[in-house]
Amino acid sequence: MALTVNAKSYTLDTYPSAQAAAYVGPAHTSSVKDDLRVSRVMPKPTSVFSGVNRQAFKLTRTHTLTGALTTTGESITETSFSIPVGTATADIDTICADLGAFIASAAFKTMVKNSVISG
């Protein structure tokens, strides 16, 4: 199974566990990382709470650096979700849409590029 992210195809590399999958992207080589990892933790219900579904996504890329002490470095981006069991699908769609809009916003890009938190 392949995942397409921003017109890039990530192909399945391994299943590090029953709850995770690792993919490699088009720029991946033996010395360059272009990796996407997805994982989940199933809910652990109790007698008074149905639990939460947890999903995580990690993107790791190797970059050529300029003006730094080393010639290469890795960017690591992680996103995680903790969604209570029973949350309506429409509510999950809204959370995903809001997160996508925030990541695409100028404020988010400024924060990541310049370590500036807009208030």
C-alpha positions in Angstrom: 0.0 0.0 0.0 1.3 3.5 -0.8 0.3 6.8 0.7 0.2 10.0 -1.4 1.2 13.2 0.4 1.4 16.4 -1.4 1.8 14.6 -4.8 4.6 12.5 -3.4 4.2 8.7 -3.1 5.3 7.0 0.0 5.7 3.2 -0.2 5.3 0.8 2.6 8.7 -0.2 4.0 8.0 -2.1 7.2 5.6 -2.8 10.0 7.7 -2.1 13.1 4.8 -3.4 15.2 1.2 -4.4 14.8 0.2 -0.8 15.6 2.6 1.0 13.3 3.7 1.3 9.6 6.8 2.9 8.2 6.9 4.3 4.7 9.7 5.7 2.5 9.3 8.7 0.2 10.8 9.4 -3.3 13.9 11.2 -1.9 14.8 8.3 0.4 18.2 6.8 0.0 20.7 5.0 2.2 22.0 8.4 3.4 18.9 10.7 3.0 15.8 10.3 5.1 12.3 10.8 3.6 10.3 8.8 6.0 6.7 8.8 7.1 5.6 6.7 10.1 2.0 6.2 11.2 1.0 4.6 14.5 -2.0 4.0 16.7 -2.9 3.1 20.2 -6.2 1.4 20.7 -8.6 2.6 23.3 -8.3 1.2 26.8 -11.8 1.4 28.2 -12.6 1.4 31.9 -15.8 0.7 33.7 -16.7 4.5 33.6 -14.9 5.7 30.4 -14.9 4.3 26.8 -11.3 5.4 26.2 -9.6 7.3 23.4 -8.2 6.4 20.0 -4.7 7.7 19.6 -3.0 8.2 16.2 0.4 9.7 15.4 2.2 10.7 12.3 5.9 11.5 12.0 7.6 12.8 8.9 11.4 12.9 8.9 13.5 14.5 6.1 17.2 15.1 5.6 18.1 18.6 4.4 21.3 20.2 3.1 22.1 23.1 5.5 23.7 26.5 4.8 25.2 28.7 7.4 25.3 25.8 9.9 28.1 23.9 11.6 27.1 20.7 9.8 26.3 20.1 6.2 23.1 18.1 6.7 20.3 17.9 9.3 17.0 16.3 9.8 13.6 17.9 10.1 11.2 16.0 12.2 7.5 16.8 12.2 5.1 15.0 14.5 1.3 15.2 14.8 -0.8 13.3 17.3 -4.5 12.9 17.9 -6.4 11.7 21.0 -10.0 11.3 20.1 -12.5 10.0 22.6 -14.4 6.8 21.6 -17.9 7.9 20.4 -16.8 11.2 18.8 -19.0 11.9 15.7 -17.3 11.5 12.4 -18.3 15.0 11.4 -16.5 16.4 14.5 -13.4 14.5 13.5 -13.6 15.9 10.0 -13.9 19.4 11.4 -10.9 18.9 13.7 -8.8 17.6 10.7 -10.0 20.5 8.5 -9.2 23.1 11.2 -5.7 21.5 11.7 -5.1 21.6 8.0 -6.1 25.2 7.7 -3.9 26.1 10.7 -0.9 24.4 9.2 -1.5 26.2 5.9 -1.8 29.6 7.6 0.8 32.4 7.5 0.9 32.4 11.3 1.9 28.7 11.5 4.5 29.1 8.8 6.0 32.1 10.5 6.1 30.2 13.8 8.0 27.3 12.2 10.4 29.4 10.1 11.2 32.0 12.7 10.3 30.4 16.0 7.7 33.2 16.5 4.5 32.6 18.4 1.8 34.9 17.2 -0.5 36.1 20.0 
